[in-house]
Amino acid sequence: MQTDTTDEKLTLDNEDTNISLVKTLGTVKFPWKVKVKELLEQGKITQQERDNYFAFRESSITSNIQGLSSKLPTTYDNIVCDACGAVINSGNNGTIYQSSINPTKVIKGAKFMLENSPFDFEVRAYKAIASVFPSDLKVVSMVETGEVFTERGRKFFEMDKISPVRFTEEQLTKILELKSSTSDNVMLTALEDWSVNSASLLILVPAVEEDSQKPLYNEGGGANSNWREINKPVILALFDILGISFSDYENDIVSILTKCFKNNVYLNDIEFIFGSRVDSSDNTKVGVFMIDFDKVAIGSNLSITNTLSTDYYSSSVRSRIMEEMRKSKSSKSLSVSKGGKSKKPRKRRKSMKKNQKLSQKRQHTRKNKRRTMGNK
């Protein structure tokens, strides 16, 4: 692949230690899938270049993580908390351990040294979201997190454990029926995994292949990860099996984003993961859970573009959010114009009241004069 930023060609920056970049008249790190898709649709890269880049990313992300890990002290991976059990997942910023105390909880340990840990902000971001999170949602929930604590120089926090869904006999029968009527190989792979209750968490990326509607069932993560990416066609099949409304899911997303945007909370790179959670009363909830709050932005007058331009939001969700924000902006402008109390309008109102009193006084004076003249 050739470097050509003037023609907005796809360019790989192998010097970046964290992630390879897509350059389109500048450097854009996230969301790379959307950027590559846009370049392909605009005819600025070929299908072969797109495929080569996707293959490069899949191989380089793993090697980059290994490279970053190799820079840590050799004993770092052995620094665990007293309640940390077996490793069940590992990402760029943290390692997930099963809690040895509570089977419904996991513990996230910082990947990097104490001063580089984003955990304090991640928990603050969680609290900011939780404070405005809608209470009437049907499909989407938040995982609950505990406070950050430090043991042996490493930061940790506890959170709800999200487990893969275990299908019932009735749902397994429906899966087999779908298999018999499906010819797509990707969809068949997903259904085959589900038919044997293959234990995989599912990350929802409805915007991937949204135009072509080609099913996506990608394996993600490293050696200790256990999740799959699924796009809208596969999500629809999954929801159909479980009796979940896709409209309810999208309505929940719109409600969450709108509420957060209006309160200056921007859910950048939040992941929506499908699975099940057991609460303190031993009740199991199946649905979509929001995770990963370390890239959330909090502040006024920020752009919503970074939040919306990811694979986690379909085009219909994006358009609905933009319309909601447009209405909100118009409503605020209208409210200011109606209820505003600037100095000039106040002066006009005072002047009008004064003129009314003078007019009434003149009328009263004229009446008294007429009475006086009549008496004469």
C-alpha positions as CSV (number, residue, x, y, z in Angstrom):
1,M,0.0,0.0,0.0
2,Q,1.5,3.3,-1.0
3,T,1.7,6.5,1.1
4,D,-0.2,9.3,-0.5
5,T,-1.8,11.7,1.9
6,T,-2.6,14.3,-0.9
7,D,-4.9,11.8,-2.6
8,E,-6.3,10.7,0.8
9,K,-4.9,7.2,0.3
10,L,-4.9,4.7,3.1
11,T,-1.6,4.9,5.0
12,L,-0.1,2.7,7.6
13,D,2.0,4.3,10.3
14,N,4.1,1.5,11.7
15,E,6.0,3.8,14.1
16,D,2.9,4.2,16.3
17,T,3.5,2.0,19.4
18,N,-0.2,1.7,20.3
19,I,-2.1,1.2,17.1
20,S,-1.7,1.6,13.3
21,L,-3.3,4.6,11.9
22,V,-5.6,5.5,9.0
23,K,-4.6,8.8,7.6
24,T,-7.1,10.9,5.7
25,L,-5.6,14.4,5.3
26,G,-4.4,14.1,8.8
27,T,-4.2,11.5,11.5
28,V,-7.3,9.7,12.7
29,K,-7.0,6.9,15.2
30,F,-10.6,6.1,15.9
31,P,-12.9,4.7,14.6
32,W,-10.7,3.1,11.9
33,K,-13.3,0.7,10.5
34,V,-15.6,3.6,9.7
35,K,-12.8,5.6,8.1
36,V,-11.7,2.7,5.9
37,K,-15.3,2.1,4.9
38,E,-15.7,5.7,3.9
39,L,-12.5,5.7,1.8
40,L,-13.7,2.5,0.1
41,E,-17.1,3.9,-0.7
42,Q,-15.5,7.2,-2.0
43,G,-13.3,5.1,-4.3
44,K,-10.1,6.4,-2.7
45,I,-8.9,2.9,-1.9
46,T,-9.6,-0.5,-3.6
47,Q,-11.3,-3.5,-2.1
48,Q,-7.9,-5.3,-2.0
49,E,-6.3,-2.4,-0.1
50,R,-9.2,-2.5,2.4
51,D,-8.8,-6.3,2.9
52,N,-5.0,-6.0,3.3
53,Y,-5.5,-3.3,5.9
54,F,-8.1,-5.3,7.9
55,A,-5.7,-8.3,7.9
56,F,-2.8,-6.0,8.9
57,R,-4.8,-4.6,11.8
58,E,-5.9,-8.0,13.1
59,S,-2.2,-9.2,13.2
60,S,-0.7,-5.9,14.4
61,I,-3.1,-5.3,17.4
62,T,-2.0,-8.6,19.0
63,S,1.7,-7.9,18.4
64,N,1.3,-4.3,19.7
65,I,-0.3,-5.5,22.9
66,Q,2.5,-8.1,23.3
67,G,5.1,-5.4,22.6
68,L,3.5,-3.0,25.2
69,S,3.4,-5.9,27.8
70,S,7.0,-6.6,27.2
71,K,7.9,-3.1,28.4
72,L,6.4,-3.7,31.8
73,P,8.5,-5.1,34.6
74,T,8.9,-8.9,34.3
75,T,7.2,-9.5,37.6
76,Y,4.2,-7.1,36.8
77,D,1.8,-9.8,35.7
78,N,2.3,-11.6,39.0
79,I,1.1,-8.5,40.9
80,V,-2.5,-9.4,41.7
81,C,-4.9,-8.5,44.5
82,D,-5.9,-10.8,47.3
83,A,-9.3,-11.3,45.8
84,C,-8.1,-11.8,42.3
85,G,-8.8,-15.3,40.9
86,A,-8.2,-16.7,37.4
87,V,-7.6,-14.4,34.4
88,I,-10.8,-14.5,32.3
89,N,-10.1,-11.6,29.9
90,S,-7.3,-9.2,28.9
91,G,-7.5,-5.9,26.9
92,N,-5.3,-2.9,26.1
93,N,-5.7,-1.2,29.5
94,G,-6.6,-3.9,31.9
95,T,-6.8,-7.6,32.9
96,I,-10.1,-9.1,34.1
97,Y,-9.9,-11.5,37.0
98,Q,-12.6,-13.7,38.5
99,S,-13.3,-12.6,42.0
100,S,-12.4,-15.3,44.5
101,I,-14.8,-13.9,47.0
102,N,-18.0,-13.3,44.9
103,P,-18.8,-15.4,41.8
104,T,-21.0,-12.7,40.4
105,K,-18.2,-10.1,40.3
106,V,-14.9,-9.7,38.4
107,I,-11.9,-7.5,39.3
108,K,-10.2,-5.3,36.7
109,G,-6.5,-4.7,37.2
110,A,-4.5,-1.9,35.6
111,K,-2.3,-3.0,32.7
112,F,0.2,-0.3,33.3
113,M,2.1,1.1,36.2
114,L,0.3,3.1,38.9
115,E,0.9,6.6,37.5
116,N,-0.3,5.6,34.0
117,S,-3.5,4.0,35.2
118,P,-6.8,5.5,33.8
119,F,-8.8,3.7,36.4
120,D,-9.6,6.7,38.6
121,F,-11.1,8.5,35.6
122,E,-13.0,5.4,34.4
123,V,-14.8,5.1,37.7
124,R,-15.6,8.8,37.8
125,A,-16.9,8.5,34.2
126,Y,-19.1,5.6,35.3
127,K,-20.6,7.7,38.1
128,A,-21.3,10.6,35.8
129,I,-23.1,8.3,33.4
130,A,-25.0,6.5,36.2
131,S,-26.2,9.8,37.6
132,V,-28.1,10.6,34.3
133,F,-28.8,7.1,33.1
134,P,-32.5,6.6,32.1
135,S,-34.5,4.4,34.4
136,D,-37.1,3.1,31.9
137,L,-35.0,1.1,29.5
138,K,-36.0,-2.3,28.3
139,V,-32.8,-3.9,26.9
140,V,-29.6,-1.9,27.8
141,S,-28.1,-1.7,31.3
142,M,-24.9,-0.6,32.9
143,V,-22.5,-2.8,34.8
144,E,-22.0,-1.6,38.3
145,T,-18.5,-0.8,39.4
146,G,-16.9,-0.4,42.8
147,E,-14.3,2.1,44.0
148,V,-10.7,2.0,42.9
149,F,-8.3,0.4,45.4
150,T,-4.5,-0.2,45.3
151,E,-2.7,-3.3,46.3
152,R,1.1,-3.9,45.9
153,G,1.3,-0.7,43.8
154,R,-1.3,-1.8,41.2
155,K,-4.8,-0.3,40.8
156,F,-7.9,-2.4,40.7
157,F,-11.7,-2.1,40.9
158,E,-14.5,-4.6,41.1
159,M,-17.5,-4.7,38.7
160,D,-20.4,-6.9,37.7
161,K,-19.5,-10.1,35.9
162,I,-21.0,-10.5,32.4
163,S,-21.3,-14.1,31.3
164,P,-22.2,-15.6,27.9
165,V,-25.9,-16.4,27.5
166,R,-27.0,-20.0,28.0
167,F,-29.9,-20.8,25.7
168,T,-32.9,-22.7,26.9
169,E,-34.2,-25.9,25.2
170,E,-36.9,-23.9,23.5
171,Q,-34.4,-21.4,22.2
172,L,-32.1,-24.1,21.1
173,T,-34.9,-25.6,19.0
174,K,-35.4,-22.2,17.4
175,I,-31.7,-22.0,16.6
176,L,-31.9,-25.4,14.8
177,E,-34.9,-24.2,12.8
178,L,-33.0,-21.1,11.7
179,K,-30.0,-23.3,10.7
180,S,-32.2,-25.4,8.4
181,S,-33.4,-22.3,6.6
182,T,-30.0,-20.4,6.4
183,S,-27.5,-20.7,3.6
184,D,-25.1,-18.0,4.6
185,N,-21.8,-19.5,6.0
186,V,-21.2,-16.7,8.5
187,M,-24.7,-16.9,9.9
188,L,-24.4,-20.7,10.0
189,T,-21.2,-20.5,12.0
190,A,-22.9,-18.2,14.6
191,L,-25.9,-20.5,14.8
192,E,-23.7,-23.6,15.1
193,D,-21.9,-22.0,18.1
194,W,-25.1,-21.1,19.7
195,S,-26.6,-24.5,19.2
196,V,-24.0,-26.1,21.4
197,N,-24.1,-23.2,23.9
198,S,-20.6,-22.1,22.9
199,A,-19.5,-19.7,25.7
200,S,-18.8,-16.4,23.9
201,L,-19.7,-12.8,24.9
202,L,-21.0,-10.8,22.0
203,I,-20.1,-7.2,21.1
204,L,-22.7,-5.4,19.1
205,V,-21.5,-3.5,16.1
206,P,-24.6,-2.9,14.0
207,A,-22.9,-0.3,11.7
208,V,-20.5,-2.8,10.2
209,E,-21.5,-3.9,6.7
210,E,-24.7,-1.9,7.2
211,D,-25.2,-1.1,3.5
212,S,-24.5,-4.7,2.3
213,Q,-26.1,-6.4,5.2
214,K,-23.5,-9.2,5.1
215,P,-23.5,-11.0,8.4
216,L,-20.5,-10.5,10.7
217,Y,-19.4,-13.0,13.3
218,N,-15.7,-12.1,14.1
219,E,-13.6,-13.6,16.8
220,G,-12.0,-10.8,18.8
221,G,-9.4,-10.3,21.5
222,G,-6.2,-12.1,22.4
223,A,-5.4,-15.4,24.0
224,N,-7.4,-14.6,27.2
225,S,-10.3,-12.9,25.5
226,N,-13.6,-14.7,24.7
227,W,-15.9,-12.5,22.6
228,R,-17.3,-12.1,19.1
229,E,-18.3,-9.1,17.1
230,I,-21.8,-9.3,15.5
231,N,-23.5,-6.9,13.2
232,K,-27.1,-6.1,12.5
233,P,-28.2,-9.3,10.6
234,V,-26.7,-11.5,13.3
235,I,-28.1,-9.3,16.1
236,L,-31.6,-9.6,14.5
237,A,-31.3,-13.4,14.5
238,L,-30.1,-13.4,18.1
239,F,-32.8,-11.1,19.3
240,D,-35.4,-13.2,17.4
241,I,-34.3,-16.3,19.2
242,L,-34.5,-14.6,22.6
243,G,-37.6,-12.6,22.0
244,I,-35.9,-9.2,22.3
245,S,-37.1,-6.2,20.2
246,F,-34.4,-4.6,18.1
247,S,-36.6,-1.4,18.1
248,D,-36.5,-1.4,21.9
249,Y,-32.7,-1.8,21.8
250,E,-32.3,1.2,19.4
251,N,-34.8,3.2,21.5
252,D,-32.7,2.6,24.6
253,I,-29.5,3.6,22.8
254,V,-31.1,6.9,21.6
255,S,-32.5,7.6,25.1
256,I,-29.1,7.0,26.7
257,L,-27.1,9.1,24.3
258,T,-29.6,11.9,24.3
259,K,-29.7,12.1,28.1
260,C,-25.9,12.0,28.3
261,F,-25.3,14.6,25.6
262,K,-27.8,17.0,27.3
263,N,-25.8,16.6,30.5
264,N,-22.4,17.1,28.8
265,V,-21.3,13.4,29.0
266,Y,-19.9,12.0,25.7
267,L,-19.8,8.2,25.5
268,N,-16.7,7.9,23.3
269,D,-15.8,4.3,22.5
270,I,-18.3,2.8,24.9
271,E,-18.8,-0.9,24.1
272,F,-22.2,-2.6,24.1
273,I,-21.8,-6.3,25.1
274,F,-24.5,-8.9,25.0
275,G,-24.6,-11.4,27.8
276,S,-26.2,-12.2,31.2
277,R,-25.6,-10.9,34.7
278,V,-26.6,-12.3,38.1
279,D,-27.6,-9.7,40.7
280,S,-27.2,-9.9,44.4
281,S,-30.6,-11.6,44.7
282,D,-29.4,-14.4,42.4
283,N,-31.7,-13.2,39.5
284,T,-30.3,-13.5,36.0
285,K,-30.8,-10.6,33.6
286,V,-30.1,-11.2,29.9
287,G,-29.5,-8.2,27.7
288,V,-27.1,-5.6,26.5
289,F,-24.6,-4.1,29.0
290,M,-22.4,-0.9,28.6
291,I,-18.7,-1.4,29.5
292,D,-15.4,0.4,29.1
293,F,-15.7,4.0,30.3
294,D,-12.0,5.1,30.1
295,K,-12.5,7.2,26.9
296,V,-15.6,9.0,28.0
297,A,-15.4,12.8,27.7
298,I,-17.1,15.1,30.2
299,G,-17.5,18.8,29.5
300,S,-19.6,21.5,27.8
301,N,-19.5,22.5,24.1
302,L,-17.9,19.2,23.0
303,S,-18.6,17.6,19.6
304,I,-20.9,14.6,19.4
305,T,-19.3,13.5,16.2
306,N,-16.6,11.4,17.9
307,T,-19.2,9.6,19.9
308,L,-21.5,8.8,17.0
309,S,-18.9,7.8,14.4
310,T,-18.3,4.3,15.6
311,D,-19.5,0.9,14.6
312,Y,-21.6,0.7,17.8
313,Y,-24.4,3.0,16.4
314,S,-26.5,2.3,13.3
315,S,-27.2,5.0,10.8
316,S,-30.8,5.2,12.1
317,V,-29.6,5.8,15.6
318,R,-27.2,8.5,14.4
319,S,-29.9,10.3,12.4
320,R,-32.3,10.1,15.4
321,I,-29.7,11.5,17.8
322,M,-28.9,14.4,15.4
323,E,-32.6,15.2,15.2
324,E,-33.1,15.0,19.0
325,M,-30.1,17.4,19.5
326,R,-31.4,19.7,16.8
327,K,-34.8,19.9,18.5
328,S,-33.1,20.4,21.9
329,K,-31.1,23.3,20.5
330,S,-34.2,24.8,18.9
331,S,-36.1,24.4,22.1
332,K,-33.4,26.2,24.1
333,S,-33.3,29.0,21.6
334,L,-37.1,29.4,21.7
335,S,-37.1,29.3,25.5
336,V,-34.5,32.1,25.6
337,S,-36.4,34.2,23.2
338,K,-39.7,33.8,25.1
339,G,-38.4,33.9,28.7
340,G,-35.4,36.0,28.3
341,K,-35.3,39.2,30.4
342,S,-32.9,41.5,28.7
343,K,-32.6,45.1,29.6
344,K,-34.2,46.5,26.5
345,P,-37.5,44.5,26.8
346,R,-37.6,45.4,30.5
347,K,-37.4,49.1,29.6
348,R,-40.1,48.7,27.0
349,R,-42.4,47.1,29.5
350,K,-41.8,49.8,32.1
351,S,-42.4,52.5,29.5
352,M,-45.7,50.8,28.4
353,K,-47.0,50.6,32.0
354,K,-46.1,54.3,32.5
355,N,-47.9,55.3,29.3
356,Q,-51.0,53.3,30.4
357,K,-51.1,55.1,33.7
358,L,-50.7,58.5,32.1
359,S,-53.5,57.6,29.6
360,Q,-55.8,56.6,32.5
361,K,-55.0,59.8,34.4
362,R,-55.8,61.9,31.3
363,Q,-59.1,60.1,30.8
364,H,-60.0,60.6,34.5
365,T,-59.1,64.3,34.2
366,R,-61.3,64.8,31.0
367,K,-64.3,63.1,32.8
368,N,-63.9,65.5,35.8
369,K,-63.7,68.5,33.5
370,R,-66.9,67.4,31.7
371,R,-68.7,67.0,35.0
372,T,-67.5,70.4,36.2
373,M,-68.8,72.0,32.9
374,G,-72.1,70.3,33.3
375,N,-72.6,71.6,36.8
376,K,-72.0,75.1,35.5
